[in-house]
Amino acid sequence: MSLNDDAVLVLKGYEAIEDGQSALRQTYLEHLASHPDGMWKSCGAGHLTASALVVDAQRGRVLLTLHKKLGLWLQMGGHCEPQDATLAAAALREATEESGIRGLSLLPGGPIVLDRHPIPAPCHWHLDVQYAALAPAGSAPAISDESLDLRWFAYDEVAAVADASVVRLVERTRAAL
């Protein structure tokens, strides 16, 4: 099965709880149907990305990265790579690479939320499929080359440092926990 095929299955199975998520899921599916390269960074019309919010549920906190290019506190994530067999595998790979934490495990049940956001040209959109990953007890993160900083934030601190999309991801993740 191709990564595109996996993405279509994941999106068709995604249970959109809040308003707007069903329409967004349909936008993602239409994008993949009309762009055979819609999984890859090279797709100028936009492409799917995979991300994961790293959670330390025992201590009530999440790990955010201060993105080097955007200067924003975000969850770990990025572009799909040819070696990624599934969207979930891409999200887990990105979370592991950017957090430096080994042994992360995705919450069962698939994506937590979908988020479509504009990015600078030559591409115009990221169609992000967002998961949540549990960190093993006592995990010590290590900053990557893609980040200016990496820091744990208590759930209630996120709104003060991150945008609405990250706050929504934290809220949905907490509900899934």
Rosetta silent file (secondary structure, phi, psi, omega in degrees, C-alpha in Angstrom):
SEQUENCE: MSLNDDAVLVLKGYEAIEDGQSALRQTYLEHLASHPDGMWKSCGAGHLTASALVVDAQRGRVLLTLHKKLGLWLQMGGHCEPQDATLAAAALREATEESGIRGLSLLPGGPIVLDRHPIPAPCHWHLDVQYAALAPAGSAPAISDESLDLRWFAYDEVAAVADASVVRLVERTRAAL
SCORE:     score description
SCORE:     0.000 S_00000001
   1 L     0.000  136.926  179.235    0.000    0.000    0.000 S_00000001
   2 L   -79.423  163.937  176.338    1.321    3.444   -0.861 S_00000001
   3 H   -62.722  -37.366  176.312    1.557    6.316    1.598 S_00000001
   4 H   -60.493  -45.855  178.973   -1.157    8.076   -0.411 S_00000001
   5 H   -61.194  -42.360  178.056   -3.437    5.028   -0.035 S_00000001
   6 H   -61.538  -43.911 -179.367   -2.767    4.933    3.707 S_00000001
   7 H   -60.391  -42.169  178.714   -3.569    8.635    4.020 S_00000001
   8 H   -61.811  -44.460  179.128   -6.892    8.144    2.214 S_00000001
   9 H   -63.899  -42.655  179.056   -7.815    5.261    4.554 S_00000001
  10 H   -61.402  -46.402 -177.739   -6.799    7.256    7.642 S_00000001
  11 H   -67.343  -38.948  177.847   -8.810   10.269    6.532 S_00000001
  12 H   -64.895  -30.951  179.795  -11.878    8.223    5.637 S_00000001
  13 H   -88.511   -7.050 -177.719  -11.727    6.646    9.103 S_00000001
  14 L   -69.761  125.457  178.472  -11.140    9.927   10.939 S_00000001
  15 L   -91.268  104.777 -178.443  -14.056   10.791   13.207 S_00000001
  16 L   -78.769  109.754 -176.273  -14.521   14.540   12.945 S_00000001
  17 L   -85.540  -45.434 -174.439  -15.911   15.654   16.300 S_00000001
  18 L   -96.847  159.902  178.270  -15.944   19.437   16.009 S_00000001
  19 L   -56.379  142.125  177.567  -17.451   21.689   13.367 S_00000001
  20 L    92.494  -25.621 -177.978  -15.256   22.244   10.372 S_00000001
  21 H   -70.981  -35.133  177.524  -13.313   19.000   10.707 S_00000001
  22 H   -64.694  -44.285  178.346  -15.626   17.059    8.349 S_00000001
  23 H   -64.994  -39.077  179.180  -15.242   19.721    5.668 S_00000001
  24 H   -66.048  -43.021  176.012  -11.492   19.799    6.224 S_00000001
  25 H   -56.181  -43.819  179.522  -11.296   16.001    5.922 S_00000001
  26 H   -64.291  -38.401  176.263  -13.135   16.294    2.593 S_00000001
  27 H   -60.115  -44.167  178.677  -10.682   19.003    1.450 S_00000001
  28 H   -61.549  -46.800 -178.847   -7.765   16.673    2.234 S_00000001
  29 H   -63.450  -41.472  177.443   -9.382   13.771    0.356 S_00000001
  30 H   -64.680  -38.294  177.780  -10.131   15.956   -2.682 S_00000001
  31 H   -60.517  -48.301 -179.565   -6.553   17.239   -2.618 S_00000001
  32 H   -64.644  -36.730  179.518   -5.154   13.705   -2.679 S_00000001
  33 H   -67.170  -33.723 -176.799   -7.574   12.669   -5.445 S_00000001
  34 H   -97.783   -8.147  179.339   -6.566   15.584   -7.683 S_00000001
  35 L  -131.154   97.036  179.462   -2.830   15.658   -6.837 S_00000001
  36 L   -57.440  -23.423  179.161   -1.006   12.326   -7.155 S_00000001
  37 L   -99.300   18.149 -173.702    2.007   14.047   -5.533 S_00000001
  38 L   -66.949   -5.788  176.396   -0.113   15.526   -2.710 S_00000001
  39 L   -91.529  -10.564 -167.401    1.866   13.706   -0.021 S_00000001
  40 L  -113.263  149.418 -179.730    5.171   15.302   -0.951 S_00000001
  41 L   -55.434  -29.740 -177.919    6.838   18.630   -0.321 S_00000001
  42 L   -69.540  -12.278 -179.425    7.298   19.043   -4.075 S_00000001
  43 L   -75.563  106.870 -175.980    3.540   19.485   -4.601 S_00000001
  44 L   -67.018  -19.786  179.231    3.195   23.226   -5.171 S_00000001
  45 L   -81.662   -3.571 -176.827   -0.559   23.211   -4.535 S_00000001
  46 L   119.364  164.782 -177.742    0.097   22.063   -0.967 S_00000001
  47 E  -155.182  156.696  175.923    0.802   18.738    0.664 S_00000001
  48 E   -72.292  143.755  172.227   -0.078   16.578    3.623 S_00000001
  49 E  -128.026  166.402 -179.434    2.196   16.735    6.631 S_00000001
  50 E  -130.847  133.912  179.565    2.227   14.657    9.801 S_00000001
  51 E  -139.541  165.607  178.261    2.762   15.905   13.325 S_00000001
  52 E  -147.045  133.012  173.008    2.478   14.708   16.898 S_00000001
  53 E   -83.602  118.768  179.088    2.036   16.490   20.187 S_00000001
  54 E   -83.344  125.750 -172.301    4.443   14.890   22.673 S_00000001
  55 E  -122.326  133.989  167.567    2.666   14.430   26.005 S_00000001
  56 E  -106.804   87.026 -172.877    3.893   13.603   29.505 S_00000001
  57 H   -64.933  -33.124 -179.729    0.463   12.641   30.845 S_00000001
  58 H   -63.761  -33.036 -177.566    1.749   11.757   34.315 S_00000001
  59 H  -105.048    3.308  176.090    3.056   15.278   34.838 S_00000001
  60 L    62.824   50.039 -177.579    0.311   17.095   32.896 S_00000001
  61 E  -148.411  162.907  177.915    2.545   18.697   30.294 S_00000001
  62 E  -127.985  152.621  178.800    3.392   18.800   26.604 S_00000001
  63 E  -100.336  123.689  177.862    6.671   19.275   24.788 S_00000001
  64 E  -118.698  152.506  177.189    6.772   22.100   22.242 S_00000001
  65 E  -111.452  138.530  173.074    9.495   23.159   19.852 S_00000001
  66 E   -86.799  100.978 -172.455   10.337   26.748   18.983 S_00000001
  67 E   -60.934  129.074 -175.612   10.402   26.321   15.212 S_00000001
  68 L   -61.828  -43.921 -176.505   13.578   27.713   13.655 S_00000001
  69 L   -82.078  -34.963 -174.238   11.991   29.097   10.474 S_00000001
  70 L   -96.212  -20.580 -178.762    8.629   30.225   11.869 S_00000001
  71 L    66.339   27.573 -179.119    9.632   31.401   15.349 S_00000001
  72 L  -119.917  148.967  172.164    6.486   29.785   16.813 S_00000001
  73 E   -79.120  120.076 -175.079    5.987   27.219   19.582 S_00000001
  74 E  -136.953  166.872  169.089    4.580   24.151   17.814 S_00000001
  75 L   -72.650  167.249  177.753    4.135   20.415   18.153 S_00000001
  76 E   -74.486  142.711  176.873    6.743   18.206   16.467 S_00000001
  77 E   168.683  174.373  179.146    6.061   17.469   12.829 S_00000001
  78 E   169.285 -154.022 -172.734    6.891   17.912    9.216 S_00000001
  79 E   -78.679  148.219  173.943    7.013   16.446    5.762 S_00000001
  80 L   -73.500  148.366 -179.437    6.416   12.851    4.842 S_00000001
  81 L  -119.449  155.877 -178.870    9.448   10.960    3.541 S_00000001
  82 L   -56.010  -29.046 -179.254    9.634    8.081    1.043 S_00000001
  83 L   -79.237   -9.069  179.461   10.562    5.636    3.830 S_00000001
  84 L   -75.435  118.582 -179.707    7.369    6.422    5.788 S_00000001
  85 L   -79.004  -27.881 -177.069    4.982    3.510    5.319 S_00000001
  86 L  -143.139  163.637  173.932    2.059    5.318    6.975 S_00000001
  87 H   -61.198  -41.409  178.964    0.983    8.760    8.131 S_00000001
  88 H   -61.161  -40.937  178.373    1.242    7.519   11.723 S_00000001
  89 H   -64.694  -37.906  178.027    4.812    6.358   11.076 S_00000001
  90 H   -64.902  -43.926  179.077    5.676    9.778    9.626 S_00000001
  91 H   -63.093  -42.460 -179.838    4.238   11.544   12.690 S_00000001
  92 H   -67.359  -40.388  177.496    6.114    9.241   15.051 S_00000001
  93 H   -61.701  -48.168  179.929    9.374    9.658   13.109 S_00000001
  94 H   -61.057  -44.133 -179.608    9.069   13.446   13.145 S_00000001
  95 H   -63.127  -40.519  179.623    8.228   13.505   16.866 S_00000001
  96 H   -67.477  -46.928 -179.926   11.185   11.264   17.678 S_00000001
  97 H   -61.326  -45.328 -173.074   13.639   13.229   15.514 S_00000001
  98 H   -82.324  -22.285  179.397   12.567   16.649   16.769 S_00000001
  99 H   -95.808  -23.527 -174.909   12.153   15.747   20.449 S_00000001
 100 L    74.359    9.050 -177.579   15.152   13.447   20.799 S_00000001
 101 L   -98.333  122.232  175.567   12.949   11.109   22.856 S_00000001
 102 L   -88.921  150.619  175.732   13.110    7.394   22.077 S_00000001
 103 L    85.860   15.902  174.136   10.205    5.113   22.885 S_00000001
 104 L   -64.290  148.706  174.738    7.351    7.481   22.034 S_00000001
 105 E  -135.617  133.427  179.682    4.033    5.776   21.338 S_00000001
 106 E   -72.185  143.442  172.151    1.084    7.269   19.492 S_00000001
 107 L   -60.794  139.184  178.026   -2.269    7.378   21.222 S_00000001
 108 L   -68.732  160.018  175.711   -4.484    4.702   19.684 S_00000001
 109 L   102.919    0.485  175.906   -7.417    5.682   17.530 S_00000001
 110 L    88.489 -160.569 -175.790   -5.670    7.643   14.806 S_00000001
 111 L   -61.037  151.248  177.445   -5.353   11.394   14.310 S_00000001
 112 L   -88.025  -43.289 -176.666   -6.474   13.831   17.004 S_00000001
 113 E  -159.446  158.473  173.334   -7.265   16.773   14.714 S_00000001
 114 E  -108.417  143.329  178.912   -6.682   18.134   11.195 S_00000001
 115 E  -143.280  120.869  177.438   -5.200   21.581   10.637 S_00000001
 116 E  -104.218  123.716 -179.172   -4.779   23.378    7.302 S_00000001
 117 E  -140.197  146.964 -179.607   -2.452   26.363    7.434 S_00000001
 118 E   -72.943  149.446  174.462   -0.755   28.609    4.874 S_00000001
 119 L  -135.430  161.654 -178.787    2.993   28.489    4.360 S_00000001
 120 L   -63.015  154.851  176.392    5.340   30.629    2.286 S_00000001
 121 L   -59.367  154.011   17.302    5.776   30.006   -1.460 S_00000001
 122 L   -82.835  -20.833  175.501    6.616   27.997   -3.489 S_00000001
 123 L   -87.541  159.598 -175.068    4.126   25.752   -1.716 S_00000001
 124 L  -120.033  -20.141 -176.538    1.022   27.362   -0.317 S_00000001
 125 E  -142.792  141.229  163.825   -0.599   24.957    2.171 S_00000001
 126 E  -104.928  127.140  175.636    0.232   22.363    4.768 S_00000001
 127 E  -105.179   86.789 -169.202   -2.603   19.915    5.275 S_00000001
 128 E   -85.818  131.273  174.263   -1.477   18.655    8.665 S_00000001
 129 E  -104.721  113.035 -168.656   -2.666   15.381   10.160 S_00000001
 130 E  -106.666  126.621  178.184   -2.056   15.718   13.889 S_00000001
 131 E  -111.330  179.534  171.589   -1.511   12.850   16.322 S_00000001
 132 E  -128.384  139.536 -179.035   -0.528   12.681   19.994 S_00000001
 133 E  -123.976  132.111  178.201    2.477   10.737   21.284 S_00000001
 134 E   -87.817  131.850  177.495    3.036    9.612   24.855 S_00000001
 135 L   -88.318  139.856  175.218    6.534   10.100   26.248 S_00000001
 136 L   -63.099  152.707  179.333    8.003    7.378   28.459 S_00000001
 137 L   -55.289  137.172  177.516    8.370    8.282   32.137 S_00000001
 138 L    74.889   15.635 -178.773   11.475   10.347   32.841 S_00000001
 139 L   -61.642  136.621  176.182   12.048   11.294   29.200 S_00000001
 140 L  -116.007  111.221 -179.295   14.732   13.891   28.596 S_00000001
 141 L   -71.255  158.699  176.804   14.309   15.757   25.306 S_00000001
 142 L  -133.826  126.368 -175.730   17.227   16.801   23.109 S_00000001
 143 L   -65.271  141.964  178.972   17.008   19.800   20.800 S_00000001
 144 L  -103.615  174.648  178.889   17.308   19.175   17.046 S_00000001
 145 L   -67.300  -18.541 -177.297   18.730   21.291   14.231 S_00000001
 146 L   -86.495   -0.097 -170.981   15.182   22.318   13.256 S_00000001
 147 E  -126.326  145.807  172.506   14.498   24.025   16.569 S_00000001
 148 E   -87.235  -27.403 -178.919   15.596   27.145   18.414 S_00000001
 149 E  -159.946  161.998  179.184   14.366   25.726   21.730 S_00000001
 150 E  -144.480  126.133 -172.636   12.532   22.743   23.154 S_00000001
 151 E  -151.468  144.479  171.960   10.532   23.006   26.346 S_00000001
 152 E   -80.811  137.220  175.430    7.893   21.270   28.468 S_00000001
 153 E  -127.799  135.071  171.407    4.758   23.330   29.153 S_00000001
 154 E   -61.455  151.148 -178.432    1.973   22.557   31.600 S_00000001
 155 H   -48.974  -44.243 -174.989   -1.341   22.146   29.795 S_00000001
 156 H   -78.527   -2.715  176.841   -2.601   25.490   31.091 S_00000001
 157 H   -92.510  -16.030 -172.645    0.552   27.340   29.958 S_00000001
 158 H   -62.013  -41.927 -177.642    0.182   26.504   26.255 S_00000001
 159 H   -60.221  -25.526 -179.395   -2.342   29.245   25.440 S_00000001
 160 H   -79.455  -17.502 -175.551    0.164   31.890   26.583 S_00000001
 161 H  -119.992  -19.853 -172.406    2.884   30.749   24.164 S_00000001
 162 L  -119.221  166.420  179.750    1.235   29.013   21.208 S_00000001
 163 L   -81.837  177.146 -174.631   -1.385   29.786   18.587 S_00000001
 164 H   -61.220  -31.990 -178.875   -4.978   28.560   18.511 S_00000001
 165 H   -66.913  -38.154  178.613   -4.151   25.455   16.460 S_00000001
 166 H   -71.745  -39.916  177.426   -1.743   24.165   19.119 S_00000001
 167 H   -60.525  -43.426  178.513   -4.200   25.026   21.903 S_00000001
 168 H   -62.761  -41.301  178.739   -6.914   23.061   20.043 S_00000001
 169 H   -62.968  -41.888  177.496   -4.533   20.105   19.632 S_00000001
 170 H   -63.543  -45.310 -179.697   -3.752   20.130   23.372 S_00000001
 171 H   -61.515  -45.920  179.680   -7.454   20.316   24.250 S_00000001
 172 H   -66.312  -36.718  178.533   -8.378   17.460   21.908 S_00000001
 173 H   -65.502  -44.567  178.647   -5.435   15.391   23.153 S_00000001
 174 H   -61.078  -38.189  177.301   -6.470   15.867   26.771 S_00000001
 175 H   -66.032  -36.484  179.662  -10.002   14.765   25.868 S_00000001
 176 H   -71.784  -28.279  179.119   -8.582   11.663   24.144 S_00000001
 177 L   -69.547    0.000    0.000   -6.491   10.799   27.191 S_00000001
